[in-house]
C-alpha cells in the first residue's frame, strides 16, 4: 500500500485529512506532486530503504512485522501531504490549454490574490516542516526499530565534530534554533566548515584531540569556548545581510524555522550581535591557549621529537 491509497477516491479523502483540498478534485491533479514531494522532501530524511518499507506496508495489517512501519504512515502522510499541496499551489492556481495560461472565473468565486496564494503556500510548507520535525523526533526515539533509517546519509551525517545534536548546538553554543533538527541539518555544513577551517588551525591537532576527549577540567572549559565560538560564527554568517540576500535570490523551499538576526544590521556602523559574540569567544580561546596550554597567540605548536616537549614555532 502506498502512503496514500491506490484507490483514487480514498486517496483524495486521505489528502483532505492533512491538507485543505477540495474532495471533488481529481486525484491525478495531486498525484504528480505527491511523487515529486517524495523525492524532494521525504527521501533525503528517510532514505530509499525505509521509504520503500513504509510504502509496502499494509495499513490494515495486524502482522507484527508490519506494525512499526504502519505506525509511521500517519506521520509521513501529515508530512508529505501539506508539502505536496504546497508545491502544487503555483501551478494549480492557473489553467493551461490551447489559449495558454488562464485563470477560471466562476460566477460565485473570484481568483485569490497572489499575496493570499503565497501565504497559503507558506502555511502549507510550514506545517509540512513542523510535521517532519515530529517524524524525525519519533524516529530518533525509536531508532532501534528502524535499522533502515540508521543506514541513511541523514542519520550518519547528522552530527559534527563538536556537536552531537541540535539540542547541544543550542545549549552549548548559546544560539537559539528552537532545538530544531531541521535547522541544525540546514546549518550542519556551515558548522563543519567553521570547525575545519577556523577552530582546527587555531587549536592545532594535538590540542584539539585532548580537548575533544575532555579528560581534564581545562579541556572541558576549552571545549565549551570552542562550541560557543563555532555557534556564534555560524549564526553571524547565516544572519548576515549578504547571506540573507543570497538565500532570497535562490528562491529555495528551505526550512524556514532557522535562527534570525537579533537585530537588523542595515547600518555599516552596527555590528551583527553574533559577530561580536564570535570575537569575544575567539579571544577567550586565545586566552585559554596561553594560560592553560602554554601556546602563543598564533596558536601554532610543534613537538620536540626527542623529549616530546612542546616548544613554540617562531
C-alpha positions in Angstrom: 0.0 0.0 0.0 1.3 3.4 -0.9 1.5 6.3 1.6 -1.8 7.5 0.1 -4.2 4.8 -1.1 -4.1 3.5 -4.6 -7.8 4.0 -4.7 -8.3 7.5 -6.1 -11.4 8.4 -4.0 -9.8 7.1 -0.8 -6.5 8.9 -1.6 -8.2 12.3 -2.1 -10.0 11.8 1.2 -6.8 10.9 3.0 -5.1 14.0 1.5 -8.1 16.2 2.6 -7.5 15.0 6.2 -4.0 16.5 6.2 -4.3 19.5 3.8 -7.1 21.7 2.8 -8.1 20.4 -0.7 -11.4 20.0 -2.4 -12.5 16.4 -2.2 -14.1 16.8 -5.7 -10.7 17.5 -7.2 -9.4 14.5 -9.3 -6.6 12.6 -7.6 -4.4 12.9 -10.6 -4.1 16.6 -10.1 -2.2 16.0 -6.9 -0.6 12.6 -7.7 2.3 14.1 -9.7 3.1 16.5 -6.8 2.9 13.6 -4.3 5.5 11.7 -6.3 7.8 14.7 -6.7 7.5 15.6 -3.0 8.6 12.1 -2.0 11.9 12.6 -3.9 12.4 16.2 -2.8 11.2 16.1 0.8 11.0 12.6 2.2 13.9 10.8 0.5 16.7 13.0 1.9 15.5 12.4 5.5 14.1 8.8 5.4 16.2 7.2 2.8 15.0 4.9 0.0 15.0 1.7 2.1 12.8 3.0 4.9 10.6 4.8 2.5 10.1 1.6 0.5 9.2 -0.3 3.6 6.6 2.3 4.5 5.1 2.2 1.1 5.0 -1.6 1.0 3.3 -1.8 4.4 -0.4 -2.6 4.5 -2.1 -0.1 6.8 -4.8 -2.6 7.7 -2.2 -5.4 8.5 -2.2 -6.9 12.0 1.2 -8.6 11.4 3.8 -7.8 14.0 6.4 -7.3 11.2 4.4 -4.5 9.7 3.4 -2.7 12.9 6.4 -0.5 13.1 6.1 0.7 9.6 2.3 1.1 9.8 2.9 3.3 12.9 4.8 5.8 10.6 2.2 6.1 7.9 0.0 8.7 9.6 3.1 10.9 10.5 4.5 10.5 7.0 1.1 11.4 5.4 0.9 14.5 7.6 4.3 15.5 6.4 4.0 14.6 2.8 0.5 15.9 2.1 0.9 19.6 3.1 4.3 19.7 1.3 2.9 18.2 -1.9 -0.1 20.6 -1.9 2.2 23.5 -1.1 4.5 22.8 -4.2 1.4 22.4 -6.3 0.0 25.8 -5.4 1.6 27.9 -8.2 0.6 25.5 -11.0 -2.9 24.6 -9.8 -3.8 28.2 -9.4 -3.9 28.6 -13.2 -5.1 26.5 -16.2 -3.1 25.6 -19.2 -4.7 24.9 -22.6 -4.9 25.9 -26.2 -5.3 29.5 -25.1 -2.2 29.4 -23.0 -2.2 30.1 -19.3 -5.6 31.2 -18.0 -7.5 31.7 -14.7 -11.0 30.3 -14.3 -13.6 32.8 -13.1 -16.8 31.0 -11.9 -19.9 33.1 -11.2 -19.7 32.6 -7.4 -15.9 32.8 -6.9 -13.0 35.0 -7.8 -9.4 34.1 -8.1 -7.3 34.6 -4.9 -4.7 37.3 -5.0 -1.1 36.5 -5.4 -0.5 37.5 -1.8 -3.1 35.2 -0.4 -1.8 32.3 -2.6 1.7 33.0 -1.3 0.5 33.0 2.3 -1.4 29.7 1.8 1.7 28.1 0.3 3.9 29.3 3.1 1.4 27.9 5.7 1.4 24.5 4.0 5.2 24.3 3.8 5.5 25.5 7.5 3.1 22.7 8.6 5.0 20.2 6.5 8.3 21.1 8.1 6.8 21.1 11.6 5.4 17.6 10.9 8.8 16.5 9.6 10.3 17.6 12.9 7.7 15.3 14.7 8.5 12.4 12.4 12.3 12.8 12.9 11.8 13.0 16.7 9.8 9.8 16.6 12.5 8.0 14.5 15.2 9.1 16.9 13.3 7.9 19.9 12.6 4.6 18.2 15.8 4.3 16.1 16.4 0.7 17.4 13.4 -0.4 15.4 14.4 1.2 12.2 17.8 0.0 11.1 17.0 1.1 7.5 16.8 4.7 8.8 20.1 4.4 10.7 21.8 3.5 7.5 20.7 6.7 5.7 23.0 9.5 4.8 21.0 11.9 7.0 21.3 9.7 10.1 25.0 9.0 9.6 26.0 12.6 8.9 23.6 14.4 11.3 26.5 15.1 13.8 29.6 17.2 13.6 32.9 17.1 15.4 31.8 19.5 18.1 28.1 19.0 18.2 26.2 15.7 18.5 22.7 17.2 18.2 20.5 20.3 17.7 20.0 20.4 21.4 23.7 20.5 22.1 24.2 23.2 19.5 21.6 25.4 21.2 22.6 24.7 24.8 26.3 24.7 24.4 26.5 27.1 21.5 24.1 29.5 23.2 22.3 30.2 19.9 18.6 29.7 19.7 17.5 27.4 16.9 14.3 26.1 18.6 16.1 22.8 19.3 15.2 22.0 15.7 16.8 19.0 14.0 15.9 20.5 10.6 17.6 23.9 11.5 20.7 22.0 12.7 20.7 19.9 9.5 20.4 23.1 7.4 23.4 24.6 9.2 25.5 21.4 9.5 27.7 22.0 6.5 28.5 25.5 7.7 29.2 24.2 11.2 31.6 21.7 9.8 33.3 24.3 7.7 34.0 26.5 10.7 35.2 23.5 12.7 37.7 22.6 10.0 38.8 26.0 8.7 38.9 28.1 11.9 38.9 26.0 15.0 41.2 23.2 14.0 44.1 25.5 12.9 43.6 27.7 15.9 43.9 24.8 18.4 46.2 22.5 16.3 45.6 18.8 16.0 47.3 17.8 19.3 45.3 20.2 21.5 42.1 19.5 19.6 42.4 15.8 20.3 42.7 16.2 24.0 40.0 18.9 24.1 37.5 16.7 22.4 38.4 13.8 24.7 37.7 16.0 27.7 39.8 14.2 30.3 40.5 17.3 32.4 38.5 20.3 33.5 40.6 22.7 31.3 39.8 20.5 28.3 36.1 20.8 29.1 36.3 24.5 29.5 38.1 24.9 26.2 35.5 22.7 24.5 32.8 25.0 25.9 34.6 28.0 24.5 35.0 26.4 21.1 31.4 25.4 20.9 30.3 28.9 21.7 32.6 30.4 19.1 31.5 28.0 16.4 27.8 28.6 17.1 28.4 32.4 17.1 30.3 32.3 13.8 27.7 30.1 12.2 25.0 32.5 13.4 26.9 35.5 12.2 27.4 34.1 8.7 23.8 32.8 8.4 22.2 36.0 9.5 24.5 38.4 7.7 22.8 40.8 5.2 24.7 39.3 2.3 23.7 35.7 3.1 20.0 36.6 3.5 20.0 38.3 0.1 21.7 35.3 -1.5 19.2 32.9 0.0 16.2 35.0 -1.1 17.5 35.1 -4.7 17.8 31.3 -4.8 14.0 31.0 -4.2 14.7 27.8 -2.4 11.9 26.0 -0.5 14.2 25.9 2.5 13.2 25.1 6.1 12.1 28.5 7.4 12.5 28.0 11.1 16.1 28.9 11.2 17.7 31.4 13.5 17.1 35.1 12.7 19.2 38.2 13.3 19.0 39.6 16.9 18.5 42.9 15.1 18.8 44.1 11.6 22.4 45.1 10.6 21.4 47.6 7.9 23.9 50.2 9.2 27.6 49.7 8.4 28.4 51.1 11.8 26.3 48.5 13.7 27.9 45.0 14.0 25.8 41.9 13.9 25.4 40.8 17.5 26.6 37.3 16.7 29.8 38.8 15.1 30.5 40.5 18.5 30.0 37.2 20.2 32.3 35.4 17.8 35.1 37.9 18.5 34.5 37.5 22.3 34.8 33.8 22.2 37.8 33.8 19.9 39.5 36.0 22.4 38.6 33.6 25.2 40.0 30.7 23.2 43.3 32.5 22.7 43.5 33.4 26.4 42.9 29.8 27.4 45.6 28.6 24.9 48.1 30.9 26.5 47.2 30.2 30.2 46.1 26.6 30.2 48.0 25.2 27.2 51.0 27.5 27.1 50.5 28.3 23.5 51.4 31.7 21.9 48.6 33.8 20.4 49.1 32.4 16.9 48.1 29.0 18.3 50.8 27.1 16.5 52.8 24.5 18.3 55.4 21.9 17.4 56.6 18.8 19.2 60.3 18.1 20.1 60.7 14.5 18.8 63.5 13.6 21.2 61.9 14.5 24.6 58.3 15.1 23.5 58.3 18.6 24.9 56.2 21.4 23.4 58.0 24.4 22.0 56.8 27.4 20.2 57.3 27.9 16.5 59.0 31.2 15.6 
